[in-house]
Every structure is written in C-alpha cells, then in structure tokens.
C-alpha cells in the first residue's frame, strides 16, 4: 500500500527503521547525558522505593484512581528544587507539549512558537488555526515585531532551553521580552535540565533568572534523568487549569509509577553529585573544542555533512570502529548532521579517539 513512498525514502537516504545496536558499541548517540540509564544502583533504589507501596502500577488516569503517592513525591520534589509552586507528571514529553499548547491557548489568545520548536509542539499547534504565529529561530527582533503585529488577548511564547539538533541555548532576551508584555512563557527543558546551570537545574539557573508566575517549565525524564515520562512545572493556577482542560492528562492512564520512582531517585542523586557532574560536562566540552574546534554550551554537538548518503556512510564507518553516533537527516534537520553526544557515560579517552575521525 505504501511501497512507492517507501522506495522514495530509501532512494533519498531518508529511510528510517528501528535498530537494536550492539551494546558493545561506545555510545555517543543517546540523550542519556549523565550515563544514568545503565546505573544498576539507582535501579535498585527505585525498586526499594516502589516496594514500600501496595500499588505498583497506575491502574487508571490520574483524575480517576491512578494518582499515586510517588507521583506526588516527584512533583513536589521537582517543583521545590526549581522554585515553582506546583508540578504535574505526564506520560511523555510529547504528551506534555500537546497538553500545554492544546489547553492553554484559548479563543482570542496567540501562541508565538519558535520555528525550531519540537515536533510535538508543532503538531499540537496545528489544532489552533490562526491562533499560532511562528517566529524566526531565537530571533528577539522577529518575536517583538510579530507580537506587536499579532498580539492577542493573552500571549503565550514557547521556546526550548536547548534545541535538540543544534545544541543551541535559547536567547535570554526572549525570556525578557515575554516578561515585558506579561506573556506566559513555556520553556521545553528536555535537553537542558540535568545539563546546564551550576547545579544542573537547567536554563533558568544557567541565566540566573528567578522563577515568575508566568513561567512554565516542562521536560522529559528519558534524557539526563535516566528514566521515562515527563513533567510540567508551573503556578498552582496553571496546573489546576491543565487538570481540568488538558485532554492528554485527563484521558491518559497515569504515568508508570516505576519510571517516576526511578526519575525521583535519579534526581536526588544528581542534586548530591551536581558539582561533580558539572565539572565532567565542562571537561568534555573543552575536549570537543580543542579537537574539532566546535564551541558548545550543551551536550549536543552537530557536525554538518554534505549529503544524506555521506552522513549514513560516516555513521556506518564509525560503527565499524566501535562508536555509535546519530545520523540525522531531513525532515528532522535542514542539512544532514552527525549528532554527537559527549555524554558522561562514555570516557574522555574514547571521546578523544572518536573526535580524531572528524
């Protein structure tokens, strides 16, 4: 039924498929930034926490009978650490973005969305019709101009803390623009929480910005936090509104209790070891800059390639040398890249060896 389309994808080197990679490969591809995805000690801590409770699976949506004490512990802990009034666990980052954008942008409102915002937010914005205005990536001037031209009854600005393909940090000035007009600010911190800031709390800490009632922070647990699921941090009023209006929260089974338990023990671990982790991150970024001349403030290093075929060939060559990196092609990016993650789960020695191939 779809043979023609699949052939076209293969011909253009844009065909994708699931692969179980050899675990002996040295991983510089995954978003497991701190290496917690293979930490069995943390796994055992999560199991011990879970065993304190009679119920170990969510059973229903959070608004029926699926809301568990571990969910609440996690929400309160993360909200307190980040300076927010309240928190909300969600099944995935995709659902978190869908929840926020679909629920918060009401009639007469306007959503200003960075053009490189995650696909989940872009898809959610498709439900809103002319209530959505995209602005040039990280452009404060374009955002200001479009707010002046299209501003609504209530304005909402959505950006990422660190953009997932470029590794670029959001502009601090965009946050200031949102503040200046009293806009609600959504920051997707999937790739910045656990990576930037003196204690790895993310972009607000990195820029030394105090949390305000108009801020919303969301992120995933499947990256630096070494688990699966997502969260939304906001004012109690916004969290209550989402409980009442966000369809993915109302109608989805509550997030896995085990995954939230694992994220909770991992976050406590990161808090205790944050300065040690921060030093290790800085060391790896210095190695990247010294060897390939790329200066990065995140653990995402994009290395542009000339074509789709080239990026696929290079990935295969590096696999043959024992290294796994990401080969990212259109439509995810405009130009194909090797997406290299100098994650803490792989050694500096191996990182230096890998970089010598570029």
Buried (B, 14 or more C-beta within 10 A) or exposed (E): EEEEEEEEBEEEBBBEEEEEEEEEBBBBBBBBBBBBBEBEEBBEBBBEBBEEEEEBEBBEBBBEEBBBEBBEBBBEBBBEBBBBBBBBBBBBBBBBBBBBBBBBBBEEBBBBBBEBBBEBBBBBBEEBEEBBBBBBBBBBEBBBEBBEEBBBEBBBBBBBBBBBBBBBBBBEBBBEBBBEEEBBBBBBBBBBBBBBBEEBBBBBBBBEBEBBBBBBBBBBBBBBBBBBBBBBBBBEEBBEBBBEBBEBBBEBBBBBBBBBBBBBBBBBBBEEEBEEBBEBBEEBBEBBEEBBEBEBBBBBBBBEBEEBEBBBBBBEEBBEEEBBBBBBBEEBBEBBBBBBBBBBBBEBEBBBBBBEEB
